[in-house]
Amino acid sequence: MTYSKHAKSRMQQRGVSEMAVDLLLRFGSQQRSGKGATSYYWDRSAQRRLKSYAGTAYTRLIELFNCYVVVSDEGDIITVAHRYR
């Protein structure tokens, strides 16, 4: 996947690492987000998937759970943001 200029800028501004994005894309839940995009986010099932993969390192990854990623249908990462509930 490639990062748009906007996504790179938002990652830097919001302090979200590429590792956080990679883990979210691999283990996160997804939902359609308008036309032509998919949002990846952390919910309980996604957190369980990460926990079973990471084992004891899971406790150091908890801080990653407040972000989401929007990916275009072409596979480009459009934006990265913090999730407020």
C-alpha positions in Angstrom: 0.0 0.0 0.0 1.1 3.5 -0.7 0.5 6.5 1.5 -1.0 9.7 0.1 0.7 13.0 0.9 -2.3 13.8 3.1 -1.9 10.5 5.1 1.9 11.0 5.6 1.2 14.6 6.8 -1.6 13.4 9.2 0.5 10.6 10.6 3.3 13.0 11.4 0.9 15.6 12.9 -1.0 13.0 15.0 2.0 10.9 16.1 0.8 7.7 14.4 3.6 5.4 13.4 3.8 3.2 10.2 3.9 0.2 12.5 0.5 1.2 14.0 -1.0 1.5 10.6 0.5 -1.8 9.5 -1.0 -3.6 12.5 -4.3 -1.9 12.0 -4.5 -3.0 8.4 -3.5 -6.5 9.3 -5.7 -7.1 12.4 -8.2 -4.3 12.5 -11.9 -4.5 11.7 -13.1 -2.9 8.5 -16.2 -1.1 7.2 -17.1 0.6 4.0 -16.6 4.3 4.3 -18.6 6.1 1.6 -17.9 5.4 -2.1 -14.5 4.0 -2.9 -13.0 3.7 0.6 -12.8 1.4 3.6 -12.1 2.3 7.2 -10.0 0.1 9.4 -10.4 0.5 13.2 -10.0 -1.3 16.5 -12.9 -3.0 18.1 -12.9 -5.8 20.6 -12.6 -8.6 18.1 -9.7 -6.9 16.4 -8.0 -6.4 19.7 -8.4 -10.1 20.5 -6.8 -11.0 17.1 -3.8 -8.7 17.9 -3.6 -10.1 21.4 -3.4 -13.7 20.2 -0.7 -12.7 17.7 1.4 -10.5 19.9 1.3 -12.4 23.2 2.9 -10.6 26.1 3.9 -7.6 23.9 0.2 -6.8 23.6 0.3 -4.6 26.7 2.7 -2.3 25.0 0.4 -2.0 22.0 -2.7 -0.8 23.8 -1.9 2.8 23.0 -2.5 2.1 19.3 -6.2 1.4 19.8 -7.4 5.0 19.4 -6.7 5.4 15.7 -8.3 4.5 12.4 -7.1 4.4 8.8 -9.1 5.1 5.6 -7.9 3.2 2.5 -9.1 3.7 -1.1 -10.3 0.8 -3.2 -7.1 1.2 -5.2 -5.1 0.4 -2.0 -3.8 3.9 -1.2 -3.9 5.1 2.4 -6.0 8.3 2.3 -5.8 9.4 5.9 -5.0 8.4 9.4 -6.7 9.9 12.5 -7.4 9.4 16.2 -10.8 7.9 17.0 -12.8 9.7 19.6 -15.8 7.9 21.2 
